[in-house]
């Protein structure tokens, strides 16, 4: 018998997500077949998600977010406060968090994973009070997030990202920033500063070769080459997380960072602009319990079956 028969699910559903409308029917069918009582709460904007969780979590036993990485991150602070486990139905464009956690991209299979009940605890990154699971960035990625038309993103997915990225690269300029780590400040001239909490970002790039979403640290890199077109030669390194071997890429690992700029610059967290510099980054180790397959690199204590 499934361990959740009769349990109450709060399913937060983003119908505007690229695949959101396609996900709802198969997910509800699998959850209900597994013995869950499902309450669907639609949302149209990211601020609604945390409010919905806060308002409805007391009548729920677990929370499921059906949407993209930005939607899942927006739910995180309220999920942490609720103490409930989080289920993920990857219905966005990149779905980097699902890929990091080996959650199936097939909607029905992702729902089956929740029914099965396997969970693990993962870290959450925070910047100026906003949560992120994958990466927060200043520079190129933020410009892309600002200029990518939502309709293009929904219609063309990664192709839309690629076209917008080429436009950003053509006019990109370095900016001055100060990176503060363990009380020491370093001035840099950079195209982008990225601070990762998880492993994957940007549709499959790797934050750092040994990064993990439950290692209790943040991984930083800064792109400090003279010409951005050299980045094209580094593409393979970013896909494998070995970009730190290039002298033009500054890397660091810590539990907290501060980044300051001459003028406020937007901060992009998991594909959404949420704040601006000056920015304080920190990690919350093991802050959220998620439904996910076992991580063979983690200790047995980090894996369990959820019973309430």
C-alpha positions as CSV (number, residue, x, y, z in Angstrom):
1,X,0.0,0.0,0.0
2,X,1.4,3.5,-0.8
3,X,2.6,5.3,2.3
4,X,0.4,8.4,1.5
5,X,-3.1,7.0,1.2
6,X,-5.5,9.7,2.3
7,X,-2.7,12.4,2.6
8,X,-3.4,15.9,1.5
9,X,-1.5,17.5,-1.4
10,X,-1.3,21.2,-2.1
11,X,-0.5,21.4,-5.8
12,X,0.6,24.8,-7.0
13,X,0.2,25.0,-10.7
14,X,1.6,27.6,-13.1
15,X,-0.6,27.5,-16.2
16,X,1.7,30.0,-17.8
17,X,4.7,27.8,-17.6
18,X,5.9,26.5,-21.0
19,X,4.5,23.0,-20.3
20,X,2.3,23.9,-17.3
21,X,-1.1,23.2,-18.9
22,X,0.0,19.8,-20.2
23,X,1.2,18.7,-16.8
24,X,-1.9,19.1,-14.7
25,X,-4.0,16.2,-15.8
26,X,-1.4,13.4,-15.7
27,X,0.0,14.6,-12.4
28,X,-3.4,14.8,-10.7
29,X,-4.3,11.4,-12.1
30,X,-1.1,9.7,-10.8
31,X,-1.3,11.4,-7.4
32,X,-5.0,10.5,-6.9
33,X,-4.3,6.9,-8.1
34,X,-1.7,6.8,-5.4
35,X,-4.2,7.7,-2.7
36,X,-3.6,11.4,-2.4
37,X,-6.3,14.0,-1.9
38,X,-5.2,16.8,-4.3
39,X,-6.1,20.5,-3.9
40,X,-5.0,22.5,-7.0
41,X,-4.1,26.1,-6.5
42,X,-3.3,28.0,-9.7
43,X,-1.0,31.0,-9.7
44,X,-0.2,33.6,-12.4
45,X,2.7,35.5,-10.8
46,X,5.6,34.4,-8.6
47,X,4.7,36.4,-5.5
48,X,1.4,34.5,-5.3
49,X,3.2,31.2,-4.6
50,X,4.6,32.0,-1.2
51,X,1.3,33.6,-0.2
52,X,-0.6,30.5,-1.3
53,X,1.7,28.2,0.7
54,X,1.4,30.3,3.8
55,X,-2.3,30.5,3.5
56,X,-3.0,26.8,2.8
57,X,-0.1,24.7,4.3
58,X,-1.9,24.0,7.5
59,X,-4.5,21.9,5.7
60,X,-1.8,20.1,3.7
61,X,0.7,17.3,4.3
62,X,3.0,18.0,1.4
63,X,3.5,20.7,-1.2
64,X,3.9,20.1,-4.9
65,X,5.0,22.8,-7.3
66,X,4.3,22.3,-11.0
67,X,6.4,24.9,-12.8
68,X,9.8,26.1,-13.7
69,X,12.9,26.7,-11.6
70,X,11.8,30.3,-10.8
71,X,8.5,29.1,-9.5
72,X,10.1,26.4,-7.3
73,X,12.5,28.9,-5.8
74,X,9.8,31.4,-5.2
75,X,8.0,28.8,-3.1
76,X,11.1,27.9,-1.0
77,X,10.9,30.5,1.9
78,X,7.3,29.6,2.6
79,X,8.0,25.8,2.2
80,X,10.8,26.2,4.7
81,X,8.6,28.0,7.2
82,X,5.8,25.3,6.8
83,X,8.2,22.4,7.5
84,X,6.4,20.3,4.8
85,X,8.2,18.2,2.1
86,X,8.3,19.5,-1.4
87,X,7.4,17.7,-4.6
88,X,8.7,19.0,-7.9
89,X,6.9,18.6,-11.3
90,X,9.4,20.1,-13.8
91,X,7.3,22.1,-16.2
92,X,9.7,24.9,-17.1
93,X,12.2,25.6,-19.8
94,X,15.5,24.4,-18.3
95,X,14.4,22.4,-15.3
96,X,17.9,22.5,-13.9
97,X,16.8,21.6,-10.3
98,X,15.0,18.5,-11.5
99,X,18.0,17.5,-13.5
100,X,20.3,18.1,-10.5
101,X,18.0,15.8,-8.4
102,X,17.5,13.2,-11.1
103,X,13.7,13.9,-11.1
104,X,12.1,12.6,-14.3
105,X,11.1,15.3,-16.8
106,X,8.1,13.2,-17.7
107,X,5.2,14.5,-15.7
108,X,3.6,11.2,-14.8
109,X,6.9,9.7,-13.8
110,X,7.7,12.8,-11.6
111,X,4.3,12.3,-9.9
112,X,5.1,8.6,-9.4
113,X,8.3,9.6,-7.6
114,X,6.3,11.6,-5.1
115,X,3.9,8.6,-4.6
116,X,6.9,6.4,-3.9
117,X,7.9,8.6,-1.0
118,X,11.7,8.8,-1.3
119,X,13.1,12.1,0.1
120,X,16.4,13.8,0.7
121,X,17.3,17.1,2.3
122,X,18.9,19.8,0.2
123,X,20.5,23.2,0.7
124,X,18.8,26.5,-0.2
125,X,20.8,29.6,-1.3
126,X,19.6,33.1,-0.2
127,X,20.4,36.5,-1.6
128,X,19.0,39.6,0.1
129,X,16.2,37.4,1.6
130,X,15.3,35.7,-1.8
131,X,15.8,32.0,-2.2
132,X,17.5,30.1,-5.1
133,X,18.2,26.4,-5.6
134,X,20.5,26.6,-8.7
135,X,22.4,29.8,-9.2
136,X,22.2,33.5,-8.6
137,X,24.1,35.8,-11.0
138,X,25.0,39.4,-11.8
139,X,25.9,40.5,-15.3
140,X,25.2,38.6,-18.5
141,X,22.5,36.2,-17.1
142,X,20.6,39.1,-15.5
143,X,20.6,41.0,-18.8
144,X,19.3,38.0,-20.5
145,X,16.5,37.5,-18.0
146,X,15.6,41.2,-18.3
147,X,15.5,41.2,-22.1
148,X,14.0,37.8,-22.8
149,X,10.3,38.2,-23.8
150,X,8.1,35.9,-21.8
151,X,6.1,34.9,-24.9
152,X,9.3,34.0,-26.8
153,X,10.5,32.0,-23.8
154,X,7.2,30.1,-23.6
155,X,7.0,29.5,-27.4
156,X,10.6,28.7,-28.3
157,X,12.1,27.5,-25.0
158,X,15.9,27.1,-25.2
159,X,16.0,28.4,-28.8
160,X,14.5,31.6,-27.5
161,X,17.3,31.8,-24.9
162,X,19.9,31.2,-27.5
163,X,18.7,34.0,-29.8
164,X,18.5,36.5,-26.9
165,X,21.9,35.4,-25.6
166,X,23.5,36.3,-28.9
167,X,22.1,39.7,-28.8
168,X,23.4,40.2,-25.2
169,X,26.9,38.9,-26.1
170,X,27.2,41.3,-29.0
171,X,26.9,44.4,-26.8
172,X,28.3,43.1,-23.5
173,X,30.8,45.2,-21.4
174,X,32.7,44.4,-18.3
175,X,31.7,46.0,-15.0
176,X,33.6,46.7,-11.7
177,X,32.6,44.7,-8.6
178,X,33.9,44.0,-5.2
179,X,33.7,40.4,-3.9
180,X,33.8,40.0,-0.2
181,X,34.7,36.5,1.2
182,X,35.6,35.9,4.9
183,X,36.1,39.6,5.5
184,X,38.5,40.1,2.5
185,X,37.5,42.3,-0.4
186,X,38.7,41.8,-4.0
187,X,38.0,44.2,-6.8
188,X,37.3,42.6,-10.2
189,X,36.5,43.7,-13.7
190,X,34.0,41.1,-14.9
191,X,31.3,40.2,-17.4
192,X,29.4,38.0,-14.9
193,X,29.5,36.8,-11.3
194,X,27.6,33.7,-10.6
195,X,27.0,32.0,-7.2
196,X,25.7,28.5,-7.2
197,X,23.9,26.5,-4.6
198,X,23.1,23.4,-6.7
199,X,25.0,21.7,-9.4
200,X,23.3,22.6,-12.8
201,X,22.2,25.9,-14.2
202,X,21.5,27.5,-17.5
203,X,20.1,24.4,-19.2
204,X,22.9,22.0,-18.2
205,X,26.0,24.0,-17.3
206,X,27.8,22.8,-14.2
207,X,28.4,25.3,-11.3
208,X,31.7,23.6,-10.3
209,X,33.1,20.2,-10.9
210,X,32.5,18.9,-7.4
211,X,29.4,21.1,-6.5
212,X,26.5,19.4,-4.9
213,X,23.1,20.7,-3.7
214,X,23.6,19.2,-0.2
215,X,27.3,20.1,0.4
216,X,26.6,23.1,2.7
217,X,28.5,25.6,0.5
218,X,28.1,28.1,-2.3
219,X,30.4,28.1,-5.4
220,X,31.3,31.4,-7.0
221,X,32.9,32.1,-10.4
222,X,33.7,35.4,-12.1
223,X,34.3,35.9,-15.8
224,X,37.3,38.2,-16.1
225,X,38.6,37.7,-19.7
226,X,39.5,40.8,-21.8
227,X,37.2,39.7,-24.7
228,X,34.0,37.9,-24.1
229,X,34.3,35.9,-27.3
230,X,37.0,33.8,-25.7
231,X,34.0,32.4,-23.7
232,X,33.2,30.3,-26.8
233,X,36.4,28.4,-26.3
234,X,35.4,27.7,-22.7
235,X,32.0,26.3,-23.5
236,X,33.0,22.7,-22.9
237,X,34.6,23.6,-19.6
238,X,31.3,25.2,-18.4
239,X,29.4,22.1,-19.3
240,X,31.7,19.9,-17.2
241,X,32.4,22.4,-14.3
242,X,36.1,22.6,-15.1
243,X,36.0,26.3,-16.0
244,X,38.1,27.2,-12.9
245,X,41.1,25.8,-14.7
246,X,41.1,28.9,-17.0
247,X,43.1,31.8,-15.7
248,X,40.3,34.2,-16.8
249,X,37.8,32.6,-14.5
250,X,38.0,33.4,-10.8
251,X,36.5,30.7,-8.5
252,X,35.8,30.5,-4.7
253,X,33.8,28.3,-2.3
254,X,32.3,29.6,0.9
255,X,29.1,29.7,3.0
256,X,28.7,33.5,2.5
257,X,29.6,36.1,-0.1
258,X,28.9,39.8,-0.5
259,X,29.0,41.5,-3.9
260,X,29.1,45.3,-4.4
261,X,29.0,47.3,-7.6
262,X,29.4,51.0,-8.3
263,X,25.8,51.3,-9.3
264,X,23.0,48.8,-8.4
265,X,22.9,45.9,-10.8
266,X,20.1,43.3,-11.0
267,X,20.5,39.9,-9.5
268,X,19.0,36.9,-11.4
269,X,18.0,33.9,-9.3
270,X,17.0,30.8,-11.2
271,X,15.9,32.8,-14.2
272,X,14.1,35.6,-12.4
273,X,15.2,39.1,-11.4
274,X,14.5,39.4,-7.7
275,X,16.9,42.0,-6.2
276,X,19.9,44.2,-6.9
277,X,23.4,44.8,-5.6
278,X,24.7,45.3,-3.0
279,X,24.0,41.6,-2.5
280,X,24.6,39.3,0.5
281,X,24.6,35.6,-0.4
282,X,24.4,32.8,2.1
283,X,23.5,29.1,2.2
284,X,20.9,27.3,4.4
285,X,22.2,23.7,4.7
286,X,19.6,21.0,4.5
287,X,16.8,23.5,4.7
288,X,14.2,21.7,2.5
289,X,13.1,18.1,2.2
290,X,12.3,17.2,-1.4
291,X,11.0,14.1,-3.1
292,X,13.9,12.7,-5.1
293,X,15.7,9.5,-6.0
294,X,18.6,8.4,-3.8
295,X,21.9,10.3,-4.4
296,X,24.6,7.7,-4.5
297,X,27.2,10.3,-3.5
298,X,25.4,11.2,-0.3
299,X,25.5,9.5,3.1
300,X,22.7,7.1,4.0
301,X,21.6,9.5,6.7
302,X,20.6,12.0,4.0
303,X,18.1,9.6,2.5
304,X,14.8,8.4,3.9
305,X,11.2,7.6,3.2
306,X,8.7,10.2,4.3
307,X,6.0,9.1,6.7
308,X,3.8,11.6,8.5
